Amino acid sequence: AMTSLCFCARPEQALSELWRVSRAAVVLGLLHRRSLLYWQKAGRGSYQGARWDQLSEVRAWARSLDPQPDQIEARSALLLPSAGPLARWAERLSGIGQHSERLPLGGFLAVCLRRPVVA
């Protein structure tokens, strides 16, 4: 679900339905509130009306899922228009690609919720 929950009034309800029909996992692509992109774009242009989320909010939504996810992984991605050396430098500096609860710069937050393995 790539940025679709960013425009849902009740994202926890939408996530519940995604979870209900999933087999192994649900992957969300969200606009990341703890990012440089948020400070540049929130409320402007095509981002007008979009909600910007944090990992803590996704974890709160996940608490109501049945069964509860046994694993939640998160990563962020930078959005720098040139995608050149500056973007690669910023990614290395920010630790993007490494597991981090802070996810300091990435404009997009990818979250994977995995179902428990049934033996």
Secondary structure as the mmCIF struct_conf table of DSSP 4:
data_model
#
loop_
_struct_conf.conf_type_id
_struct_conf.id
_struct_conf.beg_label_comp_id
_struct_conf.beg_label_asym_id
_struct_conf.beg_label_seq_id
_struct_conf.end_label_comp_id
_struct_conf.end_label_asym_id
_struct_conf.end_label_seq_id
STRN STRN1 MET A 2 MET A 2
BEND BEND1 THR A 3 SER A 4
HELX_RH_3T_P HELX_RH_3T_P1 LEU A 5 PHE A 7
BEND BEND2 ALA A 9 ALA A 9
HELX_RH_AL_P HELX_RH_AL_P1 PRO A 11 VAL A 21
BEND BEND3 ARG A 23 ALA A 24
STRN STRN2 ALA A 25 LEU A 31
STRN STRN3 HIS A 32 HIS A 32
BEND BEND4 ARG A 33 SER A 35
HELX_RH_AL_P HELX_RH_AL_P2 LEU A 36 LYS A 41
TURN_TY1_P TURN_TY1_P1 ALA A 42 GLY A 43
BEND BEND5 ARG A 44 ARG A 44
HELX_RH_3T_P HELX_RH_3T_P2 GLY A 45 TYR A 47
TURN_TY1_P TURN_TY1_P2 GLN A 48 GLY A 49
STRN STRN4 ASP A 53 ASP A 53
HELX_RH_AL_P HELX_RH_AL_P3 LEU A 55 ALA A 62
TURN_TY1_P TURN_TY1_P3 ARG A 63 SER A 64
BEND BEND6 ASP A 66 PRO A 67
HELX_LH_PP_P HELX_LH_PP_P1 GLN A 68 PRO A 69
BEND BEND7 ASP A 70 ASP A 70
STRN STRN5 GLN A 71 ALA A 77
TURN_TY1_P TURN_TY1_P4 PRO A 81 SER A 82
BEND BEND8 GLY A 84 GLY A 84
HELX_RH_AL_P HELX_RH_AL_P4 PRO A 85 SER A 94
TURN_TY1_P TURN_TY1_P5 GLY A 95 GLY A 97
BEND BEND9 GLN A 98 GLN A 98
BEND BEND10 GLU A 101 ARG A 102
BEND BEND11 LEU A 105 LEU A 105
BEND BEND12 GLY A 107 GLY A 107
STRN STRN6 PHE A 108 ARG A 114
HELX_LH_PP_P HELX_LH_PP_P2 ARG A 115 VAL A 118
#
